[in-house]
Amino acid sequence: MGELTNHKRESVSGRTSSAVIFLHGYGADAKDLLNLADPLGEHLPDTMFFAPDAPERCTGNPMGYQWFPIPWIDGSSEEEQRNGMMRAVDDLNDYLDSIMVDYGFEADQIALLGFSQGTMMSLHVAPRREEPFAAVVGFSGRLMEPEMLEEEARVKMPVLLLHGDQDEVVPPQSLPAAGQALQDAGFETYAHIMRGTGHGISPDGLSVSLAFLREKLGYERD
């Protein structure tokens, strides 16, 4: 079990009442999503932003990182994928625990925002923790082991799923499949299709996710 490298941005206001933790995709790194702190932070002024590098160097892109192997990209086996994911789950849980302890956050002050493989990690880890986070935002990913969710979920939180309808990496059909499984398991679930968007984050998708985060992190009550 390894300690994930942490990157962070301070809140714009200098006050801190919440946190957004970014989980990057396959072959990327923490800074890939941490740059979203610039457009988001202006509207989430009391929010700190964190992003870990995934635990393994990426087989498909040695300049980046991966949460776990992907057989159809790197030739790994299904067993290697599963084992890698379980190791990453442990590493991510340790990282989330350390953020809460080191910075004094309660679970309901934290939102996870994942992209692609980072979404897969967010949707797997968050429901299986002891306390619910404020929200999960998942771009361009899918729900791993959907058949296990209802049985294994210990807590529930609002989830926003976003996906480009032109995604050539993770099929757009992954969104309704994940959304149905989440709804069936009792999660408050929202969805947004990013029209004309491939495997990425569109301006309208970012705007929808910002409004969702503002509500779930308590800004709309101010």
C-alpha positions as CSV (number, residue, x, y, z in Angstrom):
1,M,0.0,0.0,0.0
2,G,1.5,3.3,-1.1
3,E,1.1,6.9,0.0
4,L,-0.4,9.0,-2.9
5,T,1.3,12.2,-3.8
6,N,-0.9,15.1,-3.0
7,H,-1.3,18.4,-4.8
8,K,-3.6,21.2,-3.6
9,R,-4.9,24.7,-4.2
10,E,-5.9,27.0,-1.3
11,S,-9.3,28.6,-1.2
12,V,-9.7,31.9,-3.0
13,S,-11.1,33.7,0.1
14,G,-8.6,32.4,2.5
15,R,-11.4,30.8,4.5
16,T,-12.1,27.1,4.2
17,S,-15.5,25.4,4.6
18,S,-15.3,22.6,2.1
19,A,-13.1,20.6,-0.3
20,V,-13.2,19.2,-3.8
21,I,-11.0,16.3,-4.5
22,F,-10.2,15.6,-8.1
23,L,-9.4,12.1,-9.3
24,H,-7.7,12.1,-12.7
25,G,-8.1,9.6,-15.6
26,Y,-5.9,6.9,-17.1
27,G,-2.5,8.2,-18.3
28,A,-3.0,11.7,-16.8
29,D,-1.8,13.1,-13.5
30,A,-3.1,15.3,-10.6
31,K,-2.4,18.6,-12.3
32,D,-4.6,17.6,-15.3
33,L,-7.7,18.2,-13.2
34,L,-6.3,20.5,-10.6
35,N,-6.3,23.3,-13.2
36,L,-10.1,23.2,-12.9
37,A,-9.6,24.9,-9.5
38,D,-9.1,28.2,-11.4
39,P,-12.6,28.4,-13.0
40,L,-14.3,26.6,-10.1
41,G,-12.6,28.5,-7.3
42,E,-14.0,31.8,-8.4
43,H,-17.5,30.5,-7.6
44,L,-16.5,28.2,-4.7
45,P,-14.4,30.8,-2.8
46,D,-14.3,29.0,0.5
47,T,-13.3,25.6,-1.0
48,M,-9.9,24.0,-1.1
49,F,-9.0,21.8,-4.0
50,F,-6.9,18.6,-3.8
51,A,-5.7,16.1,-6.3
52,P,-3.6,12.9,-5.8
53,D,-1.5,11.2,-8.5
54,A,-2.8,7.7,-9.0
55,P,-0.6,5.0,-7.5
56,E,1.0,3.4,-10.6
57,R,2.9,4.7,-13.5
58,C,0.7,4.2,-16.6
59,T,1.6,1.3,-18.8
60,G,0.0,3.0,-21.8
61,N,1.6,6.4,-21.1
62,P,4.7,6.3,-18.9
63,M,4.5,10.1,-18.4
64,G,1.3,9.7,-16.6
65,Y,-0.4,7.5,-13.9
66,Q,-3.1,4.9,-13.7
67,W,-5.4,3.7,-10.9
68,F,-5.3,0.2,-12.3
69,P,-4.5,-1.6,-15.6
70,I,-6.9,-1.6,-18.5
71,P,-6.7,-5.0,-20.4
72,W,-7.8,-3.7,-23.8
73,I,-5.2,-1.0,-23.7
74,D,-2.2,-2.5,-22.0
75,G,-2.7,-6.3,-22.5
76,S,-3.2,-7.0,-18.8
77,S,-5.4,-9.8,-17.6
78,E,-8.8,-9.3,-15.9
79,E,-7.2,-10.6,-12.7
80,E,-4.5,-8.0,-12.9
81,Q,-7.1,-5.3,-13.5
82,R,-9.1,-6.4,-10.5
83,N,-6.1,-6.7,-8.2
84,G,-4.8,-3.3,-9.3
85,M,-8.2,-1.7,-8.6
86,M,-8.4,-3.2,-5.1
87,R,-4.9,-1.9,-4.3
88,A,-5.9,1.5,-5.6
89,V,-9.1,1.5,-3.5
90,D,-7.0,1.0,-0.4
91,D,-4.5,3.7,-1.4
92,L,-7.4,6.1,-2.1
93,N,-9.2,5.4,1.1
94,D,-5.9,6.1,3.0
95,Y,-5.5,9.4,1.1
96,L,-9.1,10.5,1.8
97,D,-8.7,9.7,5.5
98,S,-5.4,11.7,5.6
99,I,-7.0,14.8,4.0
100,M,-9.8,14.7,6.5
101,V,-7.5,14.4,9.5
102,D,-4.7,16.7,8.3
103,Y,-7.1,19.6,7.2
104,G,-10.0,19.0,9.6
105,F,-12.7,18.2,7.1
106,E,-15.9,16.3,7.9
107,A,-17.1,13.9,5.2
108,D,-20.1,16.1,4.4
109,Q,-17.8,19.0,3.6
110,I,-16.1,17.0,0.8
111,A,-17.0,16.4,-2.8
112,L,-15.2,14.0,-5.2
113,L,-14.9,15.0,-8.8
114,G,-13.6,12.2,-11.1
115,F,-12.8,12.0,-14.8
116,S,-12.9,8.6,-16.7
117,Q,-10.9,6.1,-14.6
118,G,-11.1,8.7,-11.7
119,T,-14.9,8.5,-12.0
120,M,-14.7,4.7,-11.7
121,M,-12.7,5.0,-8.6
122,S,-15.0,7.7,-7.1
123,L,-18.2,5.7,-7.8
124,H,-16.6,2.6,-6.3
125,V,-15.0,4.1,-3.2
126,A,-17.5,6.7,-2.0
127,P,-20.5,4.4,-1.4
128,R,-18.4,1.9,0.6
129,R,-17.0,4.4,3.2
130,E,-18.3,4.8,6.7
131,E,-19.6,8.4,6.2
132,P,-21.2,9.9,3.1
133,F,-19.4,12.7,1.2
134,A,-21.4,15.7,0.2
135,A,-21.5,14.7,-3.4
136,V,-19.8,12.8,-6.2
137,V,-19.4,14.3,-9.7
138,G,-18.4,11.8,-12.4
139,F,-17.3,12.8,-15.9
140,S,-16.9,10.3,-18.8
141,G,-16.6,7.1,-16.7
142,R,-18.6,4.1,-15.7
143,L,-19.7,2.2,-12.7
144,M,-17.5,-0.8,-11.9
145,E,-19.3,-3.9,-10.6
146,P,-22.8,-2.4,-10.7
147,E,-24.4,-5.7,-9.6
148,M,-22.6,-5.3,-6.3
149,L,-23.5,-1.7,-5.5
150,E,-26.8,-2.2,-3.7
151,E,-25.4,-5.0,-1.5
152,E,-22.1,-3.3,-0.7
153,A,-23.1,0.4,-0.4
154,R,-22.8,1.5,3.2
155,V,-23.7,5.2,2.6
156,K,-25.4,7.2,0.0
157,M,-24.8,10.7,-1.4
158,P,-26.0,12.8,-4.4
159,V,-24.3,11.8,-7.6
160,L,-24.0,13.8,-10.9
161,L,-23.0,11.9,-14.0
162,L,-21.8,13.7,-17.1
163,H,-20.8,12.2,-20.5
164,G,-20.0,13.4,-24.0
165,D,-22.3,11.9,-26.6
166,Q,-19.3,11.6,-29.0
167,D,-17.1,9.8,-26.5
168,E,-14.8,7.4,-28.4
169,V,-13.0,6.0,-25.3
170,V,-15.8,5.2,-22.8
171,P,-19.1,4.6,-24.5
172,P,-21.8,7.2,-23.8
173,Q,-24.1,4.3,-22.9
174,S,-22.1,3.9,-19.7
175,L,-24.0,6.9,-18.2
176,P,-27.5,5.5,-18.3
177,A,-26.2,2.1,-17.2
178,A,-24.5,3.7,-14.1
179,G,-27.4,6.0,-13.5
180,Q,-29.9,3.1,-13.4
181,A,-27.7,1.1,-11.0
182,L,-27.3,4.1,-8.7
183,Q,-31.0,4.8,-8.7
184,D,-31.9,1.2,-8.1
185,A,-29.6,1.3,-5.1
186,G,-31.3,4.4,-3.7
187,F,-28.9,7.1,-4.7
188,E,-30.1,10.7,-5.5
189,T,-28.8,10.7,-9.1
190,Y,-28.6,13.4,-11.8
191,A,-27.3,13.2,-15.4
192,H,-26.1,15.6,-18.1
193,I,-25.2,14.8,-21.7
194,M,-22.5,17.0,-23.1
195,R,-23.6,17.4,-26.8
196,G,-20.9,17.2,-29.4
197,T,-18.3,16.3,-26.9
198,G,-15.8,13.4,-27.0
199,H,-13.8,12.1,-24.1
200,G,-13.5,15.4,-22.2
201,I,-15.1,18.1,-20.2
202,S,-17.2,20.7,-22.1
203,P,-17.9,24.2,-20.9
204,D,-21.6,23.3,-20.3
205,G,-20.6,20.2,-18.4
206,L,-18.3,22.3,-16.2
207,S,-21.1,24.8,-15.6
208,V,-23.6,22.1,-14.6
209,S,-21.1,20.5,-12.3
210,L,-20.3,23.9,-10.7
211,A,-24.0,24.5,-9.9
212,F,-24.3,21.0,-8.4
213,L,-21.2,21.6,-6.3
214,R,-22.4,25.0,-5.1
215,E,-25.7,23.4,-3.9
216,K,-24.2,20.3,-2.3
217,L,-21.4,22.2,-0.6
218,G,-23.8,24.6,1.0
219,Y,-23.2,27.8,-1.0
220,E,-26.8,28.1,-2.0
221,R,-27.8,28.4,1.6
222,D,-25.6,31.4,2.2
